[in-house]
């Protein structure tokens, strides 16, 4: 009965059943893991942590418990404990490649201070070299262990340190490719360009774990919707398993659509059988099995787009499809792939439906008289060296309220930053969990200013804020991933809120807070220029010109 409740997502009832089991005698390892998952789903994180620690003590060689414990500690910002647990797990399970990866390459999701970033980057750099030296692929067992390990993890968080990752990505990408080549030698040889079939259409494939409502792939719907059907045949491969209305959109806009959930070999076989001319990954780096697949050669030409806007480092990915407006002049230095700058923002983003305002600020514990600064990015985008900016805005805008939707882990840092200017952060900062879609849009509509993050700007979040006519304060970074919002505002022709440095960012945010007339002016300009930004067809024409150039070259 306990497992039935668990499968049905009846977390409270499952907890009661599992607790009854453990009250009688120690349970099997899976009981501890499932109980921790029940607590996690109910946001009872202390309880989840406690039961995982208890399970690991009883079953010190159970990899599943160790893995969940390490992930749990890292996501709670307990960095040293996560690292210590990774080392313990690797010692207990020396042949498990998952824990070799974690021991050497674990980095925090958020940092307590700037020095911590340097410490973990140096540790990662050395750890990657050690991991490469320790990786043996001589026996069938070693090959399988390494394959399983890279199928559970990516090096996603290293890119949130605001540095050029090309060399680290190249080293990691080469390692992934070698592991994949050792397991699938038949899928790594170069492929010749197949001939055109009847109809003379170039076959383009898109493969992703996220062909559903997800920020990293939602923009792809525009590429498909505006596709030149006389020249191209579209194949989509959905490898995840959370289908929704957006999945149906992908299906409707494809010539051929496959749903092959969580089966890497079957997906690879199907892609090869379809004899594509070009294979495109909307993102590489967020989903581990996708990165495994991208380490193979499944089509003559393979591309990645900016769903995860960082170079892959994989020798099997030929082109990075980026944006003319987002890339700095020296951008090729940031990519192992050949960089393709598509027109404008590079994607055709559908204009979101924005409902009428049907809720009030009080529904979200917000003051009616406050200047609401929306801070809705994931916590790992907020680097500690920029915390002072919020405190300085608060010092100059007494009515400021900063609304965080995912920022609970930042509270201790913000307490220190606000205290440094003689303020109490709890008087200015409001922390909410990620709301349902309607509430998320309501919060955008009820806010006054959208504060973009430094070094890694908003993508989907900024595009939705603009659809709600919310003024966006941004400061472009060194890399493309820190220049999304700037490019959106340039497309709109509303550039007054683009700062060139931290001091200017503060000035703009303060002016928007203290000058309602200017704020209304920016809002009106945004509202009048939506058509410049959404559903852009010029980027699709540029994309398809690139595809044709590849075919005819």
Number of C-alpha atoms within 10 A of each C-alpha: 10 20 15 11 16 20 12 9 13 15 21 15 15 23 21 12 18 20 15 12 15 13 10 8 8 12 15 13 19 13 20 26 20 23 25 28 22 25 20 17 14 12 11 13 17 13 15 24 21 13 21 26 20 13 24 22 13 15 15 17 16 17 19 13 25 27 20 19 26 25 17 20 19 20 16 17 18 17 22 13 14 25 21 13 22 26 19 16 27 23 15 16 18 13 14 18 23 24 26 25 23 25 23 21 24 25 27 23 20 26 24 17 13 13 11 16 21 12 11 20 17 12 15 21 15 13 20 19 14 14 20 14 9 10 15 12 17 9 10 10 11 19 21 16 18 25 21 17 18 21 19 15 17 22 20 16 17 21 21 21 21 18 13 16 19 19 15 19 21 18 17 21 25 19 21 26 24 19 26 23 18 20 17 13 12 10 19 18 14 13 15 11 15 14 13 14 9 6 10 12 17 22 21 20 24 22 24 21 26 25 30 23 14 13 14 21 23 22 22 20 23 21 22 22 19 16 20 15 14 10 13 18 19 20 22 24 25 24 22 20 15 13 14 11 10 17 21 14 15 24 20 13 20 22 15 15 19 16 17 18 15 15 11 15 12 12 20 19 12 14 21 14 10 15 21 24 24 20 25 22 24 24 24 28 22 18 18 19 25 22 23 24 23 29 26 27 23 27 27 18 23 22 24 25 24 22 22 19 23 26 28 28 24 24 18 25 24 16 19 25 24 24 23 18 20 26 23 16 8 9 14 14 12 19 20 23 23 15 20 20 21 23 19 22 25 26 28 24 21 17 17 14 10 14 11 9 12 9 14 15 17 9 10 16 12 19 15 11 10 18 21 26 27 24 23 25 21 15 19 20 22 22 22 20 14 14 18 19 17 22 27 19 22 24 16 16 18 13 16 25 26 28 24 21 20 18 22 14 18 21 15 11 17 20 17 17 23 23 14 13 13 11 17 17 22 14 13 19 21 21 20 14 10 13 13 9 9 13 15 14 22 22 26 24 23 19 23 25 25 26 25 29 23 24 23 28 25 27 20 18 18 26 23 19 23 26 21 23 24 27 29 32 26 32 24 25 21 17 21 24 24 24 24 28 29 27 22 24 25 18 20 20 15 18 17 13 21 20 19 12 13 14 11 16 22 19 16 19 25 18 17 24 24 17 10 13 10 13 17 16 12 20 20 14 15 23 16 11 17 17 13 15 24 22 21 23 20 16 22 23 17 17 22 17 13 16 18 14 10 13 16 7 5
